[in-house]
Amino acid sequence: MKKKPIGKKYALLLSNFKHIFRLMKLTFLLFLLCISSVWANNANSQTTKVNIQAENMHMKDIISQIESQTDYLFVYNYENVDLSQKVSLKASDISVAEVLKILFKNSDVVYAVEGNNILLMKNTTEKKQQSGKRISGKVTDSNGEAIIGANVIEVGTVNGTMTDINGNYTLTVSPSSMLQISYIGYLTQEIRVQNKTSLDVIMKEDLQALDEVVVVGYGTQKKEVVTGAITSLKSEDISLSPTANMASGLAGRLSGVIINTRNGEPGADESTIRIRGQNSLVSNDPLYVIDGVVRSEEGGIFSRFDPEDIESITVLKDASAAIYGSRAANGVILITTKRGKVGKPTISLSYNHSFTQPTRTVKMANSASYARAQNLANEIRGISPRWTEDEIQKFADGSDPLHYPNTNWYDVVQKNWSGQDKANIQLTGGMDNLTYLVSAGFLDQGSPYRESSMKNRMYNIRSNIDAKINDYIKLTFDLFGKNTDRTLPYNGQASGNGMYSWVGLSAPTAHAYWPGTDYPTNQGWGNYNPLVISTGDAGTTASKTWVFNGQSTIDISIPWVKGLSVKGSIAYDYFGQNYKQFEDVYYVYSYDESTNTYEKLKGHTSAPQLFIEEKRTEYINGNVRVNYLNTFADVHTVDAFVGFEQNQTKSTALDGKRTNFPTGTLEELNAGDANTQTNHSSSSKTARRNYFGRVLYDYDHKYMLQFQFRYDGSHNFPSGNRFGFFPGVSGGWTISRENFMKDITWLNNLKLRGSWGKMGNDYLRDSFQYLTMYTLADGSVFNGTQYSGISQANVPNPNITWEKAETYDIGLETGFLNNRLTFEFDWFKTNRKDILTKRNASIPAFTGLNLPDENIGETENKGVEMMLGFRDDPAKDFSYSVSGNLTYARNKVIFKDETPMAEIYQKEEGKPIGAALKYEAIGIYSEADIANPDVPKRPGTVAGDIKIRDVNGDGEINSLDQVRQDMTNIPDITYGININLSWKQFDLTLGFQGQARAVFYLREDWVNPATSNGGANILQWWTEDTMTPDNPNGTKPRLGTAYGIGGTTFTQISANFFKLKNAEIGYRIPKDIISKVGLSRARVYVSGTNLFSIDHTSKFGIDPEVANGGWDLNPMRLINLGVNVSF
């Protein structure tokens, strides 16, 4: 490939940041202009004019006229406020304040204007009890934010008031009275006054309220009219578990979403996320949309999201995702960030310190068990024992640690506990026409290794600003930045997990350090000493990433057409990475006991070398939508929009490498040997163009019908196949609103819904597969001179097109006992066609052909989901809620190119995606089996080998007896149980996660124990009850070669588990205490993650979520101490 000079170290990144700084400067200037407009508008907010034409009209109809002409919203309790009185009023260009004065002049209704809210309540001043007592307080939500306009009423009377802009209220009541506090979207509470003069109330959100608003694709909808399969979580549930990987904390909480943490290493502990299981033969990752913009998971944008910044998470699982078309086949995850609220500035601070450790430590053989295992293996192979019984006894009793050590390499390398610090600070507030939220977060994960330079730090900052220019124009300005800085050991072959794998290979009979010294030994596996490698002396891998997201929107209401608006947005995203991998010479020591001297030796590395890579990717996304929302005759509602979207991506990468550095202190390319240098570069530009829309018709919240579509064009396909049409249709019937259901008072909600949709997946292993690609390389040599050449690098496919997914869903939603008891059920099915796979399996290997991907793959996935929940009355001193969810999703391959000679039981068709091909272990061959010619066996089989099932019954064991397995590491069944308890100021949350019908396979190094592999260690499990001449009924295969273990189901381990995933106990410090130090809210808590697990893998010391049988560090257990305060 053509060489290009690398240039200065950070030139590429810094040049791009100049562009970012210019963009931020422009945004700031626009923000200042916006503020000036807002202040000007705020000065005139008291003189907003309307036109009223009312002849003998009900008050509520005049209120509707005001709402339709302004942004004011009237808030009142229709049971207490009588607006049936008729009034005549005709006026043009009259202020809202003047209308209110005229409207309520001769009524018992009083009003207060708080921002854009006009609060109405019944005037009961003259009815207050003169002998009563005065009580005051503040009404807030669970985050300490003031609730404006909450109703505070003395039960059994018409005496009441509303909270003001700061959430405060004052009321005169009888000493023995009870107060009722209510607000839309929150659970009503009733509290006895008793001898109190001050009563603060924390309202709890009514999570089951039918008028709850949920986020959907490109907008929001009331939950009662949603017709798709949607699961959502609110901020208070998301921020419960302060893990470094936010996605891990959601496991078991989202129905239909499978979340597994496969690795515990800081910075590499992202989760595998699957929505309703596996569907595709290629990519199964969901699409991530943040604040309405599709964003790449590059840089861990979702799994590393700061949960303190999130308002809600919504998962689209069926045809509801069709609005995102070509990238929505695997489901869509919508993240909505928090925004500012009207009110005085509020600062919120959260901090927690975590103690972390792997959930388990792999249980390897100790030196005595290891020595016996080696001796047994040698005996079986006819080789003399390596150790005598006296020597094995010294390993066991530790009487001669110099010559007979007992090294547990996991204990040597790993810490018992590491530290983690996480903090977030937020500033929120605003006035009528300008609100803001600014937050900053920090995460510092400590190294799990005892002596290591390893680190993983993350810094993030966010600013969300909303501005109202006038009654018709609204603007938003959002900025987000994140920086990660990760350093980990490098071992000469693989970093991080590779280093960890050497720990499991090192024999316990080797020293880490020579006793009494700080000299590392040369006794490690293959001359590697994992302890030295973990310190970073053998080199390090460093990765620094920068993420920037900028977004601005404008929303214009068209005043002359009710419900019509236009919304446009522009977003710019940037991802940059600087990757540096330096391999250094490290040293170990040999020991000469006769002279009591140590000799310094080079470790495994021969010469220092440096590899540097710099990447950057820029995304620009713009869209415009025309929205229409209106209700006719009080029962016919139309909610519709159409939109256009264009996005472009530009990526560049360059790298360079040199070796033979004179010293390990100069980690710069120019310090290496120029004769060893290599360098490469690449760049690409891509684009997508989309047209999309949705229309929802709702009749009286009883019958709902929705149609949505997306017409997508992608750069991944040739012109004839570039665009695809992806529609979705759904409908709902709220049966409980029918007249024939009115008398069934115990049933509050009964809704039947169904959907069908067609979506796509434009993921390609390599872009531009429809084009012929060429590569530049050193060509042939003529007359002693080498000439550069060009060669074709691929076989193009000009017919390549979309992978298509057709989804079906039928759902039932129910609510009982005032929706305190809820149940939901969904049946779903997805058919995938035109999956891009290669046809190489059916083409003979001797042809040498490397064929392109073709749209030939086909799969099916179907299953059910269930959710059950119950919540107690939160107004009691003790309250609780319990919820559970269960998902069964079973996939199978319908077609994949396979060799035509394969037996039906060996094919992938009909089996789960990714199922392994294995011999089925049915026991262990005994001496009698070996002597019996009727027992099928392979040539060379001896007693103690794995006994294989003769699947085809031909009396032989060969490749025709391999069977495609029925399970993979993606579970068919997942479930979660979540419990919330509250008693006075205390709260307790428990989250359980479980899975079933999943397997993994033990790592290959450990499944052929005590072979001629240089003395690598083995699992302690292998040394227990192995088959030997003295133990012919052993349950483990013989030590030694143990023919065929790795390719059999003997190493297939159940990955089923039931975990206490999260637990948290908190205490809200009373306000009469914290108010003395200027705080409005304070809560302390203790929480834990991955606290215990019931499973089948504890005997190995492996966590069942680790997919590859022990190669990776087990997921982390966290014990957190934290505090949340606001002021």
N, C-alpha and C positions, 0 to 999 in steps of 0.2 A: 504494500500500500504506500502511496505517496507520503513522504515525510514532510512535516511542517514544524517550524520552531515553536516551542512552548511559550516563550515570552516570559514576562515577569509573573511572579507567583500568584498575585491576586488581581492582575489587570482585568481579567474577564469579569470577575465579580464586581470590582469597584466601578468599572465603567457602567455596568448595569445599574448600580445603586445611584449613580448620578442621575440616571433617568427617573428612578424612583423618587429621589429627593425633589426633582422638578415637579413630578406629579403631586407629591405631598404639599409642595409650596402652592401650587395652583389650587389644590383642594382647600388649603387654609384660607386663601384669598376669597374663594367662593363662600367659605363658611363665614368670614367676616361680613361679606355682602349680605349673606342670609340673616345674620344677627341684626344688622342695621335695619333690614326690612321688617324683621320680627318686632323689634322695639317700636318701629313706627306703627305697625299694625296693632300692637298691644295698647298703644295710647288711644287708639280709636275703637277698641273692643267694646267700650261702653256705649258706643253710638251706632252699633250695627243696625241697619235699616231693613224693614220687611214691608211687604204689601199684604194687607189683610182685607178680605172680602167675606164677611160673615153676616148672614141674615137669619136670626133665630137659630143659631148653630150651637151644638154642644161644645162645652169647653175643650173636650179631648180632641175634637176636630180642628179647633183653632190651634191647639198645641201642635197638631200634625202639620199645619201650614207653616208654623215657625220652624219646626225641625227640617222640613223639606227645603226651606230657603236659607238656612244657616247651618252651622256645625254644632248648634246647641242640642243637648240631649236631656230630656225631662226624666227625672228619676223620682218615683213615688210608689207607695204601696196602694194598689188599687182597692184593697179592702178597707182602708182608712181614709183615703182621699176621694171625695165625691166630685167627679168632673162631668156629671150628667146635666148640670144646670145649663140652660140655653142663654146665649148672649148674642146681641147684634153689635157688630163693629165693622165699619168700613173706613179704611185709612190707607193712604199711599205714602211710602217713604217715611214710615214711622219707626222710631227706635224700639228695640225689643223691650227695653226697660219700661217704656211708656205703655206698651201693650200689656205687659204683666200687671202694671199698676191698675189699668182699666179693667182687665179681665177678672181680677180677684178682689176688686174693691168691695163688693157687697157679699162676699162669700166667707166661709170659715177656713179657707185655704191660705196658708202662708208660704212664702217662697224665699229661697236664697240662691244666689248665683255664685257657684264655685267653679272657676275656670269655664270649661265648656259644658258643665253640668248645671242644670237648674233643678234644685231640690224642692219638692212639694210635700207638705204634710198638713194635717188638720190642726187648726188653731185651737188649742185646749187650755190656753192660759187661765181663762176664767174658771176652769173646772179643777184646777190644782187644789189639793187639800192644803188648807191653811196651816193645819197642824203637822204637816209632813216634814221630812228631813231632806236636806239638800245633798245629792250625791253626784259626783263627777268622775270622769275617767277618760280613758283613751281606748279606741278600738283599732286593732292592727291585725295584719295577716301573720302567717307563721314565720315570715322573714322580718317582722318588725316594721313593715311599711304601713303607713296610716291608711285606713279605709274611709274614704270620703262618702258621706251620704248614707251611712248605715242607720237603720231604724232602731231606736231605743225606746221601748214602750213598757209602761207599767202594766203587767198582765191583769186582765179583767177590767181595765179602764180604757178610756180614750186619751189618757195622759201619755204624751210621748214627745220625742224630739229626734233630730238627726245629727250625726257627727259633722263637724266642720272640716275645712280643708286640711287640718292637721290631725283629723281623726278624733278630736276631743268632743265631749258632750257634758252637759249639766242638766239635771232634772230634779224636781222636788217630788218626793214620793212618800208613801206611808212607811213607817219603820218595818212593818211585817211583809212588805210587798216583795214581788218577784219581777225581775226585769227580763224582757225578751229582746234579744239583739238579733237582727236579721239583715241580710244583704244578698243581692242577686249573685248566685254562683257559690255561696257559702252556706254551710249548715247552720240552721237557726239554733240559738242557745238560750236557755232559760236559767237564770242565776238568782238566788235569794239575796236580798240586800242585807238582812240581819242588822248588825251594828256598824256596818261599814259606811264610811263617808267617801271612800274612793274605791272605784272598781274598774280595773283595766281588763279588757277582754281580748283574747287572741282567737280570731276566727279561723276555722278550718275549712278548706275548700271542699265543696261538694263534688267529689270526683265522679259521682254517678249522675250528676245533673244532666238532664236531657238537653238543656240549652247551652251545655259546655261547647266551646268553640275548639275545633281541632284543625291543625295545619294539614292541608292537602297540597297536591301539586299546583304551584302557581296561585295559591290563595288559601282561604280558610272556609270551613263550613261548620254549621251547627251539627253536633253529634247526632241529633235526632233525624237529620236528613241525609246523613252519610249512607251511601249504598255499597261501599266497597269494604274489603277486609283490611282494616287498618288497626294497628296497635300503637299506642302512644304512652309516653311517660312525661311527667312534669318535673320541674327543676328540683323540687324537694326530694324526689325519689332518685334523681340522677346523682346528686352530690353527696349521697349517704356514705359511700365508700371511697375514701381518698386514696385510691390506687394510682400508680404511675400510668397504668394503662386503663383509661376510662372505660373502654369497651368491656374489659374483664369484670368491672363492677356491675355491669348490666346483665350478666349471665343469670338466667332463671327468672328474669323480670319481664321479658318481652315474649309474648306468645308467638310461636312460629319462628323464632330467631335462635339459631344454634351458635353459641359462643364458646370457643375453647381456647385456653391459653396454652400454647405448645412449648413455651420456653420461659425460663425465669431470669435470664441474664439481662441486666439493666440495658435499656436501649434496644434490645432484641425481643422484648416480651410483648409484641403485638399479638392480637388474638385472630384466630380464624373465624370469620363470620359467614354464616350461610342462612339464607332465608328460605324456610321450608325445604331444607336439605339440598342435596346435589341435583343439578339439572343438566349440566352441559359436560361434554367430553373435554372442553378446553378451560374456559374461565367461568368461575362460579361466584366471583366477587360482586357484591351489590353496588349500586350507584349511590354516590353521596352528594347531597344537595344542601348547601349551607346558605341560609338566608336567601333562598330562591335561586342560587347560582350553582350549577354543576361544578364540582371541584374534585380534582384528582386526589387519591389517597397518598400521593407522593409526599414524603416527609411526615407520614403518619398523621395527616390532617384530622382524621376522625379518632383513631385510637389514642392519639396524644392530645386530644382536645381538653382544655381546662373545664371540668364540669361546673365550676362556679360561674362560667360565662353562658351556660345553656339555660334557655327558658323551657324548651320542650324538645323531645325526639319523637318523630312519627315514622312508622314503618309501613310502606305500601306493599302489599303482598299479592295482590291479584290484578284485575284489569284497572284498578285505580292508578297503577303505575304506567298505563299506556300513554299518558300525557307526556312521558319522557322517551317514548318511542324506541329508538334503535339501541339504547344502552340500558333499557329497563327490564330486560328479560329475567335478571337475577334478583329483582326487587329493588326498591329504592328506600334509602334512609334519609329523612329530612331532619336537619338540625336548625332550630330557630334560636338565635342568641337573645340574651336579655337586652332590654332597652330602658331608657330613662322614664321616670314618671313625674307628673306634676307634683311639686312640693319643695320644701326646703332641701338644701344639699344634705345628703346622708352618706356617711362613710362606713363601709362594711369591711371588716377584716377577718379573714380565716387563716388559721395556721395549725398545722399538725406535724408532729414528729413521729416517725414510724420506726419500729424495730422489725427488721426483716430477716428471714432465713428461708432456705428451701423447704418446701413442705416435707420432703423426705431426703435422706441420704442413701445412695445405692449401697446395698448390703453385699460387700465383696468378702471373699474368704480371708480369714486371718492367716498368718504365716504358717501355723501348724496345720490347719486344714488344707492350705495350699500345697504344702510339702507332701502330705499324705496323698493328695489327689495326683500330684506329679509322679509319685512312686507307683501308685496303682496304674496310671496310664503307661508308665514304662514297663511295668510287669506284663500288662496285656500285650504290649508290642514286643515283648521278649528282650527288653533292655534292662540293664542293671538299675536298681533304685538309685535315686540321686542323693537321698539323705538317709542316714541311719535312724533308728528309733531314738537313740540318745540325742541326736541332733534335733529331731522333731520335738522332743521333750524340752530342749533348751529354747526352741521357738515358743513353746507353750508357756513356760514358766518365767521367761525373761531373765534367766540367770547369766547369760552371756550376750548382752545387747550389741556388743561390737561385731561379733561373728554371726549372731542369730537374731537379727532385729525382727520386730513385728510392726511394720509401718502401715497405718491406715492412711492412704494418700488423700482420701476425701477430708479426713480430719486435719491433715497437714496443710492442705491447700485452702480449704473453705473456712470461713469464719463461722462461729456459732450464731452470731447475730451481726447484722449490718445496720446502718442508719439510713434514713430517708427523711428529707425535709421538704415540705410543700407549703406554699403560702399564696394568698391572693388578696388583693385590696381593690375595692370598688368605690367609685364616687358616682352617685346618681342624684338627680333632681331636675328642676326645670320650672318654667313658668307656663302660662297658657299656650304659648305658641312656640316654645323651644324647650325640648327635653334632651338630656344627655346621660350617657353612661360611659365612664372611663374605668378600665380595669387593667391590672398588671398581675402577672403570676410568675412563680418561680418554683422549680423542681430540682432537687439535687439527690440523686440516687447514689448511695455508697457502694463500694465494691464488695462482692460476696467473697473475695479472695483475701487471705490473711495479709500478704505482702504484695501489694499491687498498686500500680499507677492508674488503674482503671477508674474511669469516671463517666457519668452521664448527667449532664445538666441541661435544663431547658428554661428559657425565658420567653414570656409572651406578653403582649400588650394589645389592648383593644379599645376602640373608641367608636361608639354608636351615637349619632346625633340626629334628632328629628326636628324639623322646623316647619312651621305653618306660615307661609308668606302672606296669605289672605284666606278668605273663605273658600277659595277654589284650588289653591296650589299648595302642595306639601312636598317637602324635600327631605331626603335622608343622605347622610354622609357617614360611611362606615370604613374604618381602617383597622387592619390587624397585622401584627408582625410577630414572628417567632424565630428564635435562634436556638439551635441545639449544638452541644459540644460533647462529643463522645470519644473516649480513648479506651482501648482495650489491648490486652497482650496479643502478640503475634508469635506464632510458633514455627514459622518456616514453611508450613503447608496450608494451614487454615487458621483463621483467627477466632477468638471467642469460644464457640462451641467445640471447634477442633482442639483447642487447648484442653477443654474439659474432657474430651474423649480420651486424651492421653492419661488423665488421672485414673480412669477406669481400667486402662491396660497395664499400668505399672504394678509390678509384683510386690507383695507385702514383705518379701525377704530382702528387699533393697532398702538402703538408707536414703533418706532425703538429704540430711547433713551427716557428715562424719561426727560421731559422738564427741561432745565436748568442744566442738569447733563451729564456726560459721561457714565451713567449706561445703558447698553442695557436691554430692557424689556423682560419679559417672556410671552408676548402677541402674539408672532408669531405663525404661523401655526404649530400645533402639537408640541409646545414648541421649534420649530426651529426659530431662529432669523437670517434671511438671511444676515443681515449686519455683525453680529458676525462671521458667517461662512465664509463670503467673505474675512475677514481679515486673515484667517488661524489659528485663535485661536482654532478652533474645530479640527484642524489637517491639514495636507498637503499631497499631492501626488507629488512625485518628480520622474522624469524620466530623466536619462542621457543615451545618445546613442553615439556610436562611429561607424563610417563607414570608411573603408579603401579599396580603389581599386588600385591595381597595375597591369600594363599590359606592355608587351614587345612584339614587332614584329620584324621579319626579312623578308626582301623581296629580293630575289635573281633572277636577270635576267640571263637567260641562253644565253650566247653570241653566241653560234653556231646555235641557232634556233630563228629566228626573232619572237618576240612577245611572247615567252615562258618564264614564270617566276614561281617561287615557293614562297609562302608566308606562314609563320607560326607564331602563336601567343600563348602566355601563359598568363593567367590572374588569379589573386588571389584577392578575395573579402572577406571582413570580416565585420560582423555586430555584435555589442555587446550592451547590454542594462542592466542598473542597475535601477530597479524599486523599489521605497520605498513608502509605504502608511502608514502613522501614524495618528491614530485617538486619539485625546486628549480630556480630560475633559475641557469643557468650561463653563463659568458662565454667568447667567443672573440675573436680579434683580426684585423683586416684591416691590410694594410701598404701605405703609400703610398711608393713608392720615390723619387718626386721630392722629397719632403720628409723622407724617412727617418723617418717617424712611424707609430705604430700606433694604431688606433682600437678601443676596447673595444666589443664588440657583444654583445647578448643571443644566447644559443644558441637552440635550437629551442623551448624551453619559454617560454610567455608569462607564466604566473603560478604561484606555488607552490601545491601542493595536497597534502592529507593524507587518506589512507584508512586506517581502523583496523577490524579485525575481531577479535572474540574468540569462541572456540568452546570448548565442553566436552562431553564424552561420558562417561557413567558406565555401566558394565556390571556386573551382578550375576548370578552363576551359582551354582546349587546343585544337587548331585546326590547320590543315595544308591544304593548297589549291594549286592546280596546275592550273595556269591561262594561257590562250592563247588569244592573240588579234592581228589580222593582217588584212590587206586590200589587196585584189588581183585585179589587173587590174583597180585600182582606184575606183571601184564601188561595189565590193563584200567584205563585212566586216564580220568577224567571231569573236565574243567575247564570250569566253567559260571558264568554270572552273569546276573542281570537287574537293570535299573536304571531310575531315573526322574531326569529333569533338567529344570530350569526356569531360563530366563534372561530378563533384562529389560534394556532399553537406554533411557537417557534422554539426549536431546541438546538443546542450546540453542545459539543463535548470535545475535549482534547486531553490527551494523557501522554506521559513520558516516563521512561525508566532508564536507570543507569546502575551499574554494579561497581565493585572494587573501590569502595570509598576508603580513604586513608584512615578515617576515624569515625566513630559513631556519633560524634558531637556535631557534625556538619550535615544536617538533614536538608541539603539543598542539591538540586540536580547538577548544578555546575561543579560540584565537588567530586562527582563520580567520574569514572573513566569514560571519555567521549567515544572510545572505540566500541563500547558496549551499549550505546544508547539505542533505544527504539522510541518511536512516537507515532501517534495516530490522532486523527481528528474526524469529526462527523458533524453534520448539521441537517436539519429537516424543517419543513414548513407544512402544516396540515390545516384543514378547515372543515367545518360542518355548517350546514345551512338548514334551518328548520321552520316549518309552519305548523302551528298547533292551535287547538281550541277546545272549548268545553261548553256544554249547555246543560243546565239542570232545571227541570220543571218539578215544582213541589206544590201539590194540592193539599192545603190545610195540614201540612205535616203528616198526612195520611198516606198519600201515594206519591212516590218519587221516581222519576225516570231521568237518567243521565247518559249523555253521549259525549265522548271525548276522542280526539284524534291527534296524531302527529305525522307530518309528512317530512321525513328526514332525508338529508343528503350527506353522505360521508365520503371523505377523501380515500377511504380504504378500498373503494370499489371503482371499477371502470365506468365510463360515462353511461353505458347502457343499463347498468345495474346500480347506479349511484344513489337513486332515491327509492325510498320505500314508504308505504302507507301503513300506519299502525293505529287501528281503531280500538275503542273499548266501549262497551255498553253495560249499564247496570241499572237495577231497579230495586225499589223497596216498598213494602206495604206494612204500615204500622197498624196492625190488627187491633191493638188495644184502644185505638181512637174511634173504632167503629161503634155505632149506637148499640149494637147487640152485646158489646162488652162493657157498657157503662155500669152494670150492676155487679160486676166482678171487682170488688174494691181491693182485694188482696193482690191483684195482678196490675201493676202500674205500667208495665211496658211489655209489649210483645210485637216484635218486628221480624218480618221475613225479608231477606234480600238475596239477590243473585247477580252474578256478573259473568261476562265473557269478554276476553280481550286478546289482541294480537300484538306482540312486542318483538323486539329484535335484540341481537347481540352482535356488535360490529368489531368485537375483539379479534385481533390477528396476532399470531406469534411474531410475524414480521410484516411490517407495513409495505404497501405497494407491491403486493404479490402478483398483480396483473401486469406488471412491467418486467421487462428483461433487465436484470441487474448485472453489472460488470464490476470486476475488481482489478485494481492495479497491483502488480507484484513483480518481483525479480523474474525475468524470463530466462530464456536459454542462453547458453554460453557458445559463442562462435569465435574461433581463433583466439581463445584465451580471454575474451571480453564478454562480460555479462550484460545483457540488454534487458531493459524493463519491458514488460508486456501487459497485455490486457486479456482477460478471459471472462467467459460467461459464468456468473455465480449462481444462477438458479434456472429452474424451468418455470416460466410464467404460466398463470392460469387466467386467461382473459374473460372467463365466465364466472369468476368468483363473485359471490353475493352474500346476502345477509343470512345469519342464523336466525331462525324464526321460532317463537314460542307462542303457543295458543293456550290460554288459561281459562279455566272454568272454576266458579266458586258459588256455593250455596250456603247461606248463613242464617242463623237464628239468634236473636237477642231477646232476653227476657229480664224483667225487673219485678221484684216482689217486695212487700212490706215497705212501701215508700222508697223503692229502689235501694234499700239497704242490702238486699240479697239479689245478686245478679248472676246470670249464666249466659254464656255465649258458646255457640257451636258452629264450626265451619267444615264443610267438605270441599276439597279442592283437587284439581287435576291439571297437569301441564304436559302438553305434547311438544317436544322439541324436534325440529326438522332442519335439514340443510346445515348441520353442524360441520364446521371445517376440520377435516381430518385427512391424513394421508392414506393412500391405497397401497403402501409398501408391503403390507402383510400378505396380500394375495399375489404379489409379483415375486418371482424367484430372485433370491439374493444374488445369484451369479450374473444377473443382468447389470448390476452396478447402478441401477437407476435411482436417483433421488427425486421422487415425484413431488409435485406441488400439492398444497392443500386443496381439497375438493369439498363441495357441499354435499356430503354423502351420509354423515352421521345422523342418528335418530335415537331419541331417548323418551322415556315416560316417567313421570313422577306424580304420585297421588297420595292422599292421606287425609287426616282429620286434625282439627284443633279444638280444644275445649278450654274455657276459662270459667272459674267459679269464684265468687267473692262475697264476703259478708262484712258489714261495718256496723259497729255499735254506735249509740248516741254519743257524740264527742263532747257534749255539754256536761257529762257526768265527770266526777273526780276521776273515775276509772273508765276508760274506753278502750276499745280494741277494734282491729280489722284483720281479716284473714283472707288471703286470696291464693288461688292455685291455677296453674296452667299446664296443659299437656299437649304435646304435638307428636303425631305419628306421621312420618313422611318416608315413603318407600319408593326408590327409583330403580329403574332397570334400563339396560341398553336394548334398544329395538334393532338397531343396525350399526355395525362398525366393521370396517374392512378387516377380515381375519383369514388365516390360511384355510383353504378349502379342505385340507386333510384333518382338521381338528375335529375331535368327537364333540357331540352335542353338549356333554357335561363339562367340556373344557372351554367352550366359547364364552365370550363376554356377553353375547346376546342373551337376554333374559336374566342377567345378573346385575348387581349394583355396579355403578360407575367406579372403576379403580379396584375391583375385586382381584385378589391375588390368586395365582395358580399354584397349588400346593399338593403334595402327596398327603393322604389322610392317615395320620398316625392312629393305630388301634391298639398299641401296647408295645412290648419289648420282646424281641426274639429270645426264647429260652434255648438251652442245649437240646431239648427235645424237638423244638421247632427246626433247628438247624439239621438235626438228624432225619427229620421227616420230609421225604421228597414231595409230599402232597401239600406242604405249606409253601405258598409262593414267596419267593425272595429274589433279590438281585445277586448277581455274581459277586463273590467276595464278602457276602454278609456273614457275620459271626454273632455268637450269642452276646446280647447286650445292645445290639443295634436296634434302632426304631423299627417296629413292625408296621408294614405298610399294607393298606387294604388293596386287594386285587379288584379294582373297580370293574374292569371289563370281563373278569372271570376267565382269562386265558391261561391261568396257571403261572404267569410270569409277572414280575414287577419291572415296569419300564415307563417311559414317558407317557404312554397311553393311559397310565393310571393316575395321572395328575388331574385334579378336580378344581374347577373355578369355585372360589369360596362364596359364601352367601352374605358376608358382612365385611365392612371396612372400618376405618377409624372415624368415619362420619356416622353418628348414631342414627338409627331409625326412630328412636323414641327419646324425647327430651321433655323435662318437666321442671317446674319451679314452684316453691311454696314460700309465701311472704307473709310475715306476721308483724303487726304494729301494735304496741301496747302503750298506753299513756295513763299515768297516775299523778295527778296534781302537776308538779313541776318536772316530773321524771318521764322519760320516754325510752322505749326499748324496741329495736327493730331487728328481726331475724330474717335472713334470706337463704333459702335452701335451693340447691341445683342438683339435678340428677339426669342420668342418661342410661339407655339400655340398648342392646343389640348393636354393640360396637366392639371392635377388636384392635389389637396391635400385635406386633411381632418383636420378640426380644432381639437386641442387636446381635449381628452375626459374630462378633468377637467373643461373645459370651455363650454361644449356642454350640460351639465345638470345643468344649473345655479340655485343657491339658493336652492339646495337640502340639505338633512341632512348630509352634508359632512364636518361638523365642521366649517362652516363659511368661506370657501375659497372664494377668490374674483372671479369676473366674468368680462367678456369683457364689456366695455361700450356699445358696439353694442347691447348686449342682453337687456340692460335696456331701449332701445329706441323702442317705439311702440310695446310693448308686448301685447298679448291678455289678457284682464281682463274683468270682468263683466261690467265695465264702458267703456271699449274700445273693443267691440265685433268684430271689423273689424281690429284688430291689425295684423301686418305682421310677428310678432315673436311669437313663441310658448309661452304658459303660463309658468310663473316661478314656480319652484317647481320641481316635478319629470319630467315633460314634457315628458311623456312616449315615449320611443323609439327614442329619438333624435340621440343618438350616433350611432345607426345602420342604419341610413337613409342617403339619399343623401342631406338632408337639410344642413348638414355640409360639403358637397362637394363644394370646392371653386375652381374656375378657377385659374390655375397657369400660364396663358398666360401673357406675358409682353413684353414691348419694352423699353430697357435701353440704356442710354448713359453710356456704360461700361467704356470707357477710353477717356480722352481728355488730350492733351499736347500742350503747346505753348512754343517754344524755341527761343533763340537768340544766333547766332554764333558771338562771338566778333571778329572784324576784325583783320587780322594778323598783320597789321602795329601797332596795339596797344599791342597785347599779345606778339609779338616778342621782345618787349623791356624788358619783364620780363622772357624771355627764354622759352616761351610756343610756341608750334607749333599748338595747337588747344585748344579752350576754348568755352564752350557752357553752358548757364544757362537756366533753364526751370522751369515751373510750370505745374504740371499735377494733374489729379484727376482720381479716380476709383469709380465706382458705384455712379455717380453723380445724376442721377434721373431715375425714372422708371414710366412708364404708365402701370397700371395693375388693378386687381380687389381686391387686398388685402390691400390697403392702409387704408381702414376703420377699419381694425383690428390692424394696426401697425405691420404687419408681412410681411417680404420680400417673394415674390413668389418663390424664389429659395429654401427656407427652406422647406424640404420635409415633416416634421412630425408635421406641424401645430402649431408651437410655442414653442416646448420643447427646442429648441436650440437658442443660441444667433444669432441674425440676422447677415448676412455678413457685413463686414466693408466698410465704405466709407473712402477713403483716399484723402487727399490734400497734394501733395508733392512739396517740394522746393529742387531743385537739381542742381548739377554742374558736368560737364565732362571736364577734362583737360588732355592734353598730352604734354610731353616735352622730 
